[in-house]
Amino acid sequence: MVIEQAKEVLKIEAHGILGLVDRIGPEFKKAVDMILKSKGRVILTGMGKSGLVARKITATLNSTGTPSLFLHPAEAIHGDLGMVTGDDIILAVSNSGQTPEINTILPILKKMGAKIISFTGAPNSPMALSSDVVIDVGVEREACPLGLAPTASTTAALAMGDALAVALINKRRFGKEDFRKFHPGGSLGERLAIKVKEVMLTDNNVPMVSLGTRVGDAIREINAKGIGATLVVDSEKRLKGIITDGDLRRTLLKKKDIHELLVEEIMSQSPKTIGEDQTAAEALGIMELYGITHLVVVDRSKRVKGIAHLHDLLGREEFRINGIPKSTSRTDY
Amino acid sequence: MEYPSPPRGLIIDLITPLNERGDLDIEALERHLERIMDHVHGVLLASPWAGEGSQLLFKTRKELLQRTMGCVSSNTALLVWITGHTEEATRRNLIALQKVSEDTPYERRIYWVDTPLLYHSNRGLPSLYRELYDLGNRPFLLINDPYSVAKVRGTIKRKNIRTSILKETAKMEFISGIIFLGPLERAYNYEKAVRSRDGFRLYEGDEGRFLEYPSLSGVISAGANLAPEKWRAIIDSSLHLRETSGDYPDSLKQTWETGQYLHQLRDYYATDPPTMIKLALSELSLLPPTAGVQPNDPKATEIKKKLVDLLSKEI
């Protein structure tokens, strides 16, 4: 009995959504065009479960590049209307179209110059009549006994919200990179939230030479550790400088034989540093700011704790050179 | 020509009060209508179920329409069952009832209701309705009732209106809706078939199922003869005719209890709705004793007692 009921509920909800297919028409296109042309944001509003649907649509729009806010209709008349401007688009969600809180604020919003789109199952309702665009999200049957809770109708409104968001994505040509940008909570975001000490190279993996070392030996160290640079430290492992591939190239342009030079003669004396408890995101920010790929990790006494490479901050699969995935071998760099 | 859509909401399957001679009991009808009128969106007259339409005399059907037109408000839709034993009898009923509606000095929203498969096959239904519309000149509602068709025409192959036929028929503007009985699977197909028609109503003909999975067009309810206020409360809740954000969760609890009450009520009268409903209303002095009812039947008496006990708690 329970299984049969559950199946029936799912069928009713599925048919509710399918019922929307034939009703998608010029009004939907009008809504999409209106949002695309708008210089403002899409402001969702709804009460009760329709309010929850509106919140979800808000989240979907935000994560797909359409700036969006949720406005609680009851809070609106107590000051929150201040968040609305005449450039905004209001998207009101109410199955009955008779929600008093919404119908109270719509005339005010119209007066402010905002355009109104409504998602409703009652296209002749007061809410629909106050709207510039009416999208019919009505269903023929609810799945809940006695209509105690809106079921198929809220599912239908939610699905229509997704349809709107997807249509906007395609119109805006919203790509994978844009999606990443709006999803710091995704895999990349998670990676950037970890501390530098969790991704830095340590101990023997850190390329390091002492003051007084010849450049020829420094080149061998760079080659051996394979990250395109070596640190220069004093006898107490305090950071004194860094020699990168770039430093070597620049020196070679001036002198033919650099092997016998001392590292302090060609090193950069103020390498950028970071603390080991700072986040990978902060490290990435510093790298972006200075256009570098390494950061030296030091303690308060400037003693070297490790070295962080862009490669390790982003994870190998994220690292690209000219759009081509970087080989997993560090020595290819 | 544009036709107003039939109302969404509660359509009462009105019992037909008869006196001892089997004639329409006008006083009882008027009293009963007065009791239910404020709670319903439409009244179905002489239905084949609680209205006993198939057993009513021709003159009783006419008188029922005439008297009801005088009692209801202009906002209340009147749905009138016109089906006869044959196509010819249906045509005759329609002509006579149309004349009654024209002769009565009240303008009312009337919809003719027909169960076509009781006298006709699926083939040619659109043509039939074009012809009937010329005679009746008012919008029609169809009934899909495979159970009644099976009883009356057991040998007929198709006991449901075919979906493709409904789709074709519903293209005519004067076909305003359908009262549906049968499996939900078919209801989904019907919904799909008539989606392109704005304002087309799919009334649930099975009260019990409406309480489980409410059709948002509304329901045909025999139980509304007994508990019109409670049915109206359920309709308002199920169809979201009003926003009821107040008193939550108390209002939810009340709705749940009301639904359970209506389920229980229905269990008592479901075996023979017209008889049991009239018996109960008579017992509660809401209707005079009705001819044709056998109050001494032990089984009926027992059910009547349970029904009356349940109703007494609420009335």
Contacts between the chains, C-beta under 8 A, distances in Angstrom:
chain1	res1	chain2	res2	distance
A	8	B	184	6.7
A	8	B	213	6.9
A	11	B	184	7.4
A	11	B	188	7.0
A	12	B	184	7.9
A	12	B	213	6.0
A	15	B	188	4.8
A	15	B	191	6.5
A	15	B	192	7.7
A	18	B	192	7.2
A	19	B	191	6.4
A	19	B	192	7.4
A	19	B	195	6.0
A	22	B	195	4.6
A	22	B	196	6.2
A	23	B	195	7.1
A	47	B	243	7.5
A	47	B	245	6.4
A	48	B	245	6.2
A	94	B	243	8.0
A	95	B	240	5.6
A	96	B	240	4.4
A	96	B	241	7.1
A	96	B	242	7.5
A	96	B	243	5.9
A	98	B	242	7.0
A	98	B	243	5.5
A	99	B	243	5.1
A	100	B	243	6.5
A	121	B	216	7.3
A	121	B	240	7.8
A	138	B	216	7.1
A	139	B	216	6.6
A	140	B	191	4.7
A	140	B	202	5.9
A	140	B	215	6.3
A	140	B	216	5.6
A	140	B	217	7.0
A	141	B	187	7.4
A	141	B	191	7.5
A	141	B	213	5.6
A	141	B	214	6.7
A	141	B	215	5.1
A	141	B	216	6.3
A	142	B	213	6.8
A	142	B	214	5.2
A	142	B	216	6.7
A	142	B	238	6.7
A	143	B	213	6.1
A	145	B	211	6.2
A	145	B	212	5.1
A	145	B	213	7.4
A	145	B	259	6.4
A	146	B	211	6.2
A	146	B	214	7.2
A	146	B	234	5.9
A	146	B	237	5.9
A	146	B	238	5.9
A	146	B	255	5.4
A	146	B	256	6.5
A	146	B	258	7.6
A	146	B	259	4.1
A	147	B	214	5.3
A	147	B	234	7.7
A	147	B	237	4.6
A	147	B	238	3.2
A	147	B	239	6.8
A	147	B	240	6.6
A	147	B	255	7.7
A	148	B	237	7.1
A	148	B	252	5.7
A	148	B	255	6.0
A	148	B	256	6.4
A	150	B	240	7.0
A	153	B	216	8.0
A	153	B	240	7.6
